Amino acid sequence: MQGLELEQPPSDAGVSARPVEMVVVGHVGVSTVRTQDGEHTSVGGSGYAVAASAAALIGRRVGLVAQVGSDLDLSPLRRLGVNLDGVTELPGPSARLCIEQFVDGNREFTAELGVADSVRVDFFPLAYLHASYIHLGTAPPQQQLAWLQFLNDRGCTAQISADMFEHYVRCSRDESRKVCDAANLVFMNQAEHEGLYGRDGDYVGKAPLILKRGPDGASLFVDGLRRDVNAPRADVVDPTGGGEILAGVFLALCADGVPEFEALGYAARAAASCVEDFGVYSPSLAAALARIRRDLRTHPAGKSAH
C-alpha cells in the first residue's frame, strides 16, 4: 500500500487514554481497481478508507469495526493510530473487492466478502457505543440495516451516518431507502440519488444529506436548505475511494469540533487529492491531509478560509 508516511502523526497518536469519538463500521480487504490507466491491487474497502483518512487527522479517537481473515496486514492502520479493538480476525479469506471503471464514467463492481459475508454484532466493543459519530461504510444494505437495528436496540445516541453505493442501490433499492430513512446522515452521489428518488425529484430522504458531486465538490442538505462546496481541479487517475475519503475527513473534523460546512470544504479538498493516484491512501492524499492539519493549526475551527 502506497503513501502511508505522514508529515507528522496526529497530536494524540500516542495517547492511548483518549476515548474513541468516531467509529467506522465497514469492510476491510483486498481491493482491485481497473481503469484505462491500468490495474492496481492494494488493501482497501470502505472501512479501511474511511478509518485511515479520519485517523490521519484525529488519531486514536477513531475506532474500526470489521471482520477480516488472517491474510491482511493491518500495520498501516496501527501506524495511523486507528483503534482496532473492533477488528476481529476469523478463519477464512478477507473480502475481495473489484471495481472496473469505464471511460464513460460507469463502473462494474464485484465482491466476495469472505469472512465479512455475515454481520457479527457481538464483535462490536461496548465502549464504542459512547462515540459521538458512527459511520456505516458502503456495504450490502441488509448489513447496514442489521447494524442500525443493533445500535438502536442498545440505545446508542451517536449520530449514525450511512454511505450509499450504486451497485447496491440498483440491486436492493428498497433496503437502501430503508437505510436512508433510519440513518441520521446519508452520503450519496447523484446516480445513487436518482436511483433512490428519481431523476427529476428533489431529495426526499428523512435524514440530512451530503451529496457527492465528484469534480464539482459536494452539497450539504439540512432542513430543506442546500449549501455547496467546490473541489479543486484534479487529474483523475483512480476515482474509486473519493467518497469514502470525503466521509472520513468530514466526520473526523466534525468530531474535532469543526463546523459542518467548513468540514465539508476540507473533505472535498481531500477527496479531490485522493483520485490523483491509485490506492485509497495515496501520496497525494497524505500530502493533502498534512496541509489540512497545518491549516487547522493556523486557523482554528470556525475561522479557516478555503
C-alpha positions as CSV (number, residue, x, y, z in Angstrom):
1,M,0.0,0.0,0.0
2,Q,1.4,3.4,-1.0
3,G,1.7,6.7,0.7
4,L,1.3,6.0,4.3
5,E,4.2,8.2,5.5
6,L,2.6,11.3,7.1
7,E,4.5,14.6,7.6
8,Q,3.9,14.1,11.3
9,P,1.4,12.0,13.3
10,P,-1.7,13.5,14.7
11,S,-1.0,15.2,18.0
12,D,-2.9,12.5,20.1
13,A,-1.5,9.5,18.2
14,G,0.4,8.2,21.2
15,V,-2.2,8.9,23.8
16,S,-4.0,5.6,24.4
17,A,-6.3,7.1,27.1
18,R,-8.2,9.2,24.6
19,P,-11.8,7.8,24.1
20,V,-13.0,6.7,20.7
21,E,-15.2,9.5,19.4
22,M,-15.7,8.3,15.8
23,V,-16.4,4.6,14.9
24,V,-16.3,3.2,11.3
25,V,-18.1,0.0,10.5
26,G,-17.0,-1.3,7.1
27,H,-15.3,-3.9,5.1
28,V,-11.5,-4.2,5.0
29,G,-10.0,-6.4,2.4
30,V,-8.1,-6.6,-0.9
31,S,-9.3,-4.1,-3.4
32,T,-8.6,-4.2,-7.2
33,V,-9.3,-1.3,-9.4
34,R,-9.1,-1.4,-13.2
35,T,-9.2,1.8,-15.2
36,Q,-8.0,2.9,-18.6
37,D,-4.6,3.7,-16.9
38,G,-4.1,0.2,-15.6
39,E,-4.8,-2.1,-12.7
40,H,-4.0,-1.7,-9.1
41,T,-4.4,-4.0,-6.1
42,S,-4.0,-3.0,-2.5
43,V,-5.5,-3.2,0.9
44,G,-8.8,-1.3,0.8
45,G,-12.5,-1.4,1.4
46,S,-14.8,1.2,2.8
47,G,-13.8,0.6,6.4
48,Y,-10.1,0.9,5.6
49,A,-10.5,4.1,3.5
50,V,-12.8,6.0,6.0
51,A,-10.8,5.0,9.1
52,A,-7.4,5.7,7.6
53,S,-8.3,9.2,6.4
54,A,-10.1,10.0,9.7
55,A,-7.2,8.8,11.9
56,A,-4.7,10.8,9.9
57,L,-6.5,13.8,11.3
58,I,-7.6,12.8,14.8
59,G,-5.6,9.6,15.6
60,R,-6.7,7.2,18.2
61,R,-10.1,8.8,18.6
62,V,-11.1,6.7,15.5
63,G,-12.2,3.1,16.0
64,L,-12.8,0.5,13.3
65,V,-15.2,-2.4,13.3
66,A,-14.5,-5.1,10.7
67,Q,-14.2,-8.8,10.2
68,V,-11.0,-9.9,8.4
69,G,-9.1,-13.0,7.6
70,S,-5.5,-13.7,8.6
71,D,-4.3,-12.6,5.1
72,L,-4.3,-8.8,5.8
73,D,-1.5,-6.5,7.1
74,L,-3.2,-4.0,9.4
75,S,0.1,-2.3,10.4
76,P,-0.6,0.8,8.3
77,L,-3.8,1.4,10.3
78,R,-1.9,0.9,13.5
79,R,0.7,3.5,12.4
80,L,-2.1,5.9,11.8
81,G,-3.4,5.3,15.3
82,V,-6.7,3.6,14.4
83,N,-8.2,1.9,17.4
84,L,-8.6,-1.8,16.3
85,D,-10.4,-3.2,19.3
86,G,-13.4,-3.8,16.9
87,V,-11.4,-5.6,14.2
88,T,-11.8,-9.4,14.5
89,E,-9.7,-12.0,12.7
90,L,-11.6,-15.0,11.6
91,P,-10.6,-18.2,9.8
92,G,-11.0,-17.8,6.1
93,P,-10.4,-15.1,3.4
94,S,-10.8,-11.4,3.8
95,A,-13.2,-9.5,1.5
96,R,-12.1,-9.3,-2.2
97,L,-13.5,-6.2,-3.9
98,C,-13.1,-5.3,-7.6
99,I,-14.2,-2.2,-9.4
100,E,-13.8,-1.7,-13.2
101,Q,-14.0,2.0,-14.1
102,F,-15.1,2.7,-17.7
103,V,-14.2,5.8,-19.7
104,D,-17.9,6.9,-19.9
105,G,-18.0,7.1,-16.0
106,N,-19.9,3.9,-15.5
107,R,-18.3,1.2,-13.3
108,E,-18.8,-2.5,-12.6
109,F,-18.5,-3.9,-9.1
110,T,-18.0,-7.4,-7.9
111,A,-17.3,-8.6,-4.3
112,E,-16.5,-11.8,-2.5
113,L,-17.0,-10.8,1.1
114,G,-15.4,-13.9,2.7
115,V,-15.4,-13.8,6.5
116,A,-17.4,-10.5,6.3
117,D,-20.3,-12.1,4.4
118,S,-22.5,-12.0,7.6
119,V,-22.7,-9.4,10.3
120,R,-21.4,-10.3,13.7
121,V,-22.7,-7.6,16.1
122,D,-21.1,-9.4,19.1
123,F,-17.7,-8.1,17.9
124,F,-18.7,-4.5,18.5
125,P,-16.9,-3.2,21.5
126,L,-19.3,-1.8,24.1
127,A,-17.1,1.2,24.7
128,Y,-17.7,2.3,21.1
129,L,-21.4,2.8,21.9
130,H,-20.3,6.0,23.7
131,A,-18.8,7.5,20.5
132,S,-20.3,10.7,19.1
133,Y,-20.2,9.5,15.5
134,I,-20.7,6.1,14.0
135,H,-20.4,5.6,10.2
136,L,-21.7,2.7,8.2
137,G,-19.5,2.4,5.2
138,T,-20.6,1.1,1.8
139,A,-21.9,-2.5,2.2
140,P,-25.0,-4.5,1.3
141,P,-27.9,-2.5,2.8
142,Q,-29.1,-5.6,4.6
143,Q,-25.8,-5.4,6.6
144,Q,-26.3,-1.7,7.2
145,L,-29.8,-2.4,8.5
146,A,-28.6,-5.0,10.8
147,W,-26.1,-2.6,12.4
148,L,-28.8,0.1,12.6
149,Q,-31.0,-2.3,14.4
150,F,-28.2,-3.3,16.8
151,L,-27.3,0.3,17.6
152,N,-30.9,1.2,18.1
153,D,-31.5,-1.7,20.4
154,R,-28.5,-0.7,22.5
155,G,-29.9,2.9,22.9
156,C,-26.9,4.3,21.1
157,T,-27.1,8.1,20.9
158,A,-24.4,8.7,18.4
159,Q,-25.0,10.4,15.0
160,I,-25.2,7.4,12.7
161,S,-24.3,8.0,9.1
162,A,-24.5,5.7,6.2
163,D,-22.9,5.7,2.7
164,M,-24.8,4.5,-0.4
165,F,-23.3,2.6,-3.3
166,E,-24.6,2.5,-6.9
167,H,-24.4,-1.3,-7.1
168,Y,-26.5,-1.8,-4.0
169,V,-28.9,0.9,-5.0
170,R,-29.6,-1.0,-8.2
171,C,-29.8,-4.4,-6.6
172,S,-31.5,-3.5,-3.3
173,R,-33.3,-0.3,-3.8
174,D,-36.0,-0.7,-1.1
175,E,-33.4,-1.8,1.5
176,S,-31.2,1.1,0.6
177,R,-34.1,3.5,1.1
178,K,-34.8,2.0,4.5
179,V,-31.2,2.7,5.4
180,C,-31.6,6.3,4.4
181,D,-34.8,6.6,6.4
182,A,-33.1,5.2,9.5
183,A,-29.8,7.0,9.5
184,N,-29.1,10.4,10.9
185,L,-26.9,11.5,7.9
186,V,-26.6,10.0,4.4
187,F,-23.8,10.2,1.9
188,M,-24.6,9.5,-1.8
189,N,-23.7,10.7,-5.3
190,Q,-26.1,11.9,-8.0
191,A,-26.5,8.5,-9.6
192,E,-27.4,6.9,-6.3
193,H,-29.8,9.8,-5.6
194,E,-31.6,9.3,-8.9
195,G,-31.7,5.5,-8.4
196,L,-33.4,6.0,-5.0
197,Y,-35.6,9.1,-5.5
198,G,-35.9,9.6,-9.3
199,R,-34.1,11.6,-11.9
200,D,-36.2,14.8,-11.5
201,G,-37.0,14.6,-7.9
202,D,-35.6,16.7,-5.0
203,Y,-34.0,14.9,-2.1
204,V,-36.9,13.4,-0.1
205,G,-35.0,11.3,2.5
206,K,-35.7,11.9,6.1
207,A,-32.1,12.5,7.2
208,P,-29.7,15.3,6.3
209,L,-27.8,14.5,3.1
210,I,-24.3,15.1,1.8
211,L,-24.5,14.8,-2.0
212,K,-21.1,13.9,-3.5
213,R,-20.7,15.7,-6.8
214,G,-17.3,14.4,-7.9
215,P,-15.2,17.1,-9.5
216,D,-17.9,19.7,-8.7
217,G,-17.5,19.2,-5.0
218,A,-20.3,18.3,-2.6
219,S,-23.5,19.7,-1.2
220,L,-25.0,19.7,2.3
221,F,-28.8,19.4,2.6
222,V,-30.2,20.2,6.0
223,D,-33.8,21.2,6.8
224,G,-34.5,21.8,3.1
225,L,-31.5,24.1,2.7
226,R,-28.7,23.4,0.3
227,R,-25.1,24.6,0.7
228,D,-22.4,23.8,-1.9
229,V,-18.7,23.5,-1.6
230,N,-16.4,23.3,-4.6
231,A,-13.5,20.9,-5.1
232,P,-10.1,21.8,-6.6
233,R,-9.3,20.6,-10.0
234,A,-7.8,17.1,-10.1
235,D,-6.1,15.0,-12.7
236,V,-8.1,11.8,-12.2
237,V,-6.2,8.5,-12.2
238,D,-8.4,6.4,-9.9
239,P,-11.8,7.8,-8.9
240,T,-12.5,4.9,-6.6
241,G,-12.5,5.8,-2.9
242,G,-13.1,9.6,-3.2
243,G,-16.5,9.3,-1.5
244,E,-15.0,7.3,1.4
245,I,-12.3,9.9,1.9
246,L,-14.8,12.7,1.9
247,A,-16.9,10.9,4.6
248,G,-13.8,10.1,6.7
249,V,-12.4,13.6,6.7
250,F,-15.8,15.3,7.2
251,L,-16.7,13.1,10.2
252,A,-13.3,13.3,11.8
253,L,-13.3,17.1,11.6
254,C,-16.8,17.3,13.0
255,A,-15.7,15.1,15.9
256,D,-12.9,17.6,16.3
257,G,-15.3,20.5,16.6
258,V,-15.0,21.9,13.1
259,P,-18.4,23.3,11.9
260,E,-20.1,21.1,9.3
261,F,-19.9,23.3,6.3
262,E,-16.3,24.1,7.0
263,A,-15.5,20.4,7.5
264,L,-17.2,19.6,4.2
265,G,-14.9,22.1,2.4
266,Y,-11.8,20.4,3.7
267,A,-13.3,17.0,2.9
268,A,-13.9,18.0,-0.7
269,R,-10.3,19.0,-1.0
270,A,-9.1,15.7,0.4
271,A,-11.4,13.7,-1.9
272,A,-10.0,15.5,-4.9
273,S,-6.5,14.7,-4.0
274,C,-7.3,11.0,-3.4
275,V,-8.3,10.4,-7.1
276,E,-4.9,11.6,-8.4
277,D,-3.2,8.3,-7.5
278,F,-4.2,4.6,-7.3
279,G,-5.0,3.3,-3.8
280,V,-7.3,4.5,-1.1
281,Y,-4.4,6.2,0.8
282,S,-2.2,7.7,-1.8
283,P,0.8,10.1,-1.6
284,S,-1.4,12.9,-2.9
285,L,-4.0,12.2,-0.1
286,A,-1.3,12.0,2.6
287,A,0.0,15.4,1.5
288,A,-3.5,16.9,1.4
289,L,-4.3,15.7,4.9
290,A,-1.0,17.1,6.2
291,R,-2.0,20.5,4.7
292,I,-5.4,20.3,6.4
293,R,-3.8,19.7,9.7
294,R,-1.4,22.6,9.2
295,D,-4.3,24.8,8.1
296,L,-6.4,24.0,11.2
297,R,-3.4,24.7,13.5
298,T,-3.0,28.1,11.8
299,H,-6.7,28.9,11.5
300,P,-8.7,27.3,14.4
301,A,-12.1,25.8,13.7
302,G,-14.7,28.3,12.5
303,K,-12.0,30.8,11.3
304,S,-10.5,28.9,8.4
305,A,-10.6,30.2,4.8
306,H,-10.8,27.9,1.8
